[in-house]
């Protein structure tokens, strides 16, 4: 495996495992954030189910690479939406950082899987 592909694989796993961790083990924090953003419980549950599913697809993509492009671009979309939510409520910059890092990593994974790097 070439170096850039290995780095992309590691990025893919970092995003997937981190998102799973936040949505499963830090759910109380998610509840507070979604209330701050003024989003409904239904929206929170849809986003959560989507992110958990995408994380599972990213992990499965280790063995079935055809799943990686869709899951990484979809995860990037959710991370972009998170950035917009942070801007909307005028959160401090430090609150933007995790979703921004995951946005960049997800886009990197997609670009590598498209064969651009």
C-alpha positions in Angstrom: 0.0 0.0 0.0 1.4 3.4 -0.9 2.0 6.0 1.7 -0.8 8.4 0.7 -3.4 5.5 0.6 -2.3 4.4 4.1 -2.7 8.0 5.4 -6.1 8.2 3.9 -7.1 4.8 5.5 -5.9 6.1 8.9 -7.9 9.3 8.4 -11.0 7.3 7.4 -10.8 5.3 10.6 -10.1 8.3 12.7 -13.3 10.0 11.4 -15.4 6.9 11.7 -14.4 5.9 15.2 -14.4 9.5 16.5 -17.9 10.1 15.2 -19.2 6.8 16.6 -17.6 7.6 20.0 -19.3 11.1 20.1 -22.7 9.9 19.1 -22.7 6.8 21.3 -20.7 7.7 24.5 -21.1 11.5 24.5 -24.8 11.7 23.6 -25.6 14.0 26.5 -23.3 16.6 24.9 -25.1 16.1 21.6 -28.5 16.8 23.2 -27.2 20.1 24.7 -25.7 21.2 21.3 -28.8 20.4 19.3 -30.9 22.4 21.8 -28.5 25.3 21.5 -28.8 25.1 17.7 -32.6 25.2 18.0 -33.0 21.8 16.2 -35.7 19.3 17.0 -35.2 15.9 18.6 -36.3 14.3 15.4 -33.6 16.2 13.4 -31.0 15.2 16.1 -32.1 11.5 15.7 -31.9 11.7 11.9 -28.5 13.2 12.0 -27.3 10.8 14.6 -28.6 7.7 12.8 -27.0 9.0 9.5 -23.6 9.7 11.1 -23.5 6.4 12.9 -24.5 4.6 9.6 -21.9 6.6 7.7 -19.3 5.7 10.3 -20.1 2.0 9.9 -19.8 2.3 6.1 -16.4 4.0 6.5 -15.2 1.2 8.7 -16.7 -1.4 6.3 -14.9 0.5 3.5 -11.6 -0.9 4.8 -12.7 -4.2 3.4 -15.1 -2.9 0.6 -13.4 0.2 -0.9 -16.4 1.0 -3.0 -18.2 2.3 0.0 -15.6 4.9 0.9 -16.3 7.6 -1.6 -20.0 7.9 -0.8 -19.6 7.6 3.0 -16.7 10.1 3.1 -18.4 12.7 1.0 -21.6 12.3 3.0 -19.7 12.7 6.2 -18.1 15.8 4.9 -21.6 17.2 4.1 -22.6 16.6 7.7 -19.5 18.2 9.0 -20.1 21.2 6.7 -23.6 21.5 8.2 -22.0 21.4 11.7 -19.8 24.3 10.7 -22.9 26.3 9.6 -24.7 25.5 12.9 -21.7 26.7 14.9 -21.6 29.9 12.9 -25.3 30.4 13.3 -25.1 30.3 17.1 -21.8 32.2 17.2 -19.9 29.5 19.1 -16.3 30.2 20.1 -13.7 29.0 17.5 -12.7 26.0 19.6 -16.2 24.5 19.2 -15.7 24.7 15.4 -12.4 22.7 15.5 -13.5 19.1 15.7 -16.1 19.2 12.9 -13.7 21.3 10.8 -10.9 18.7 11.2 -13.3 15.9 10.4 -14.5 17.9 7.3 -11.0 18.2 6.0 -10.2 14.5 6.8 -13.3 13.3 5.1 -12.6 15.4 2.0 -9.0 14.1 2.0 -10.3 10.5 2.1 -12.7 11.2 -0.8 -10.0 12.9 -2.9 -7.6 10.0 -2.4 -10.3 7.5 -3.2 -11.1 9.4 -6.4 -7.4 8.9 -7.4 -6.5 12.6 -7.4 -3.7 12.1 -4.9 
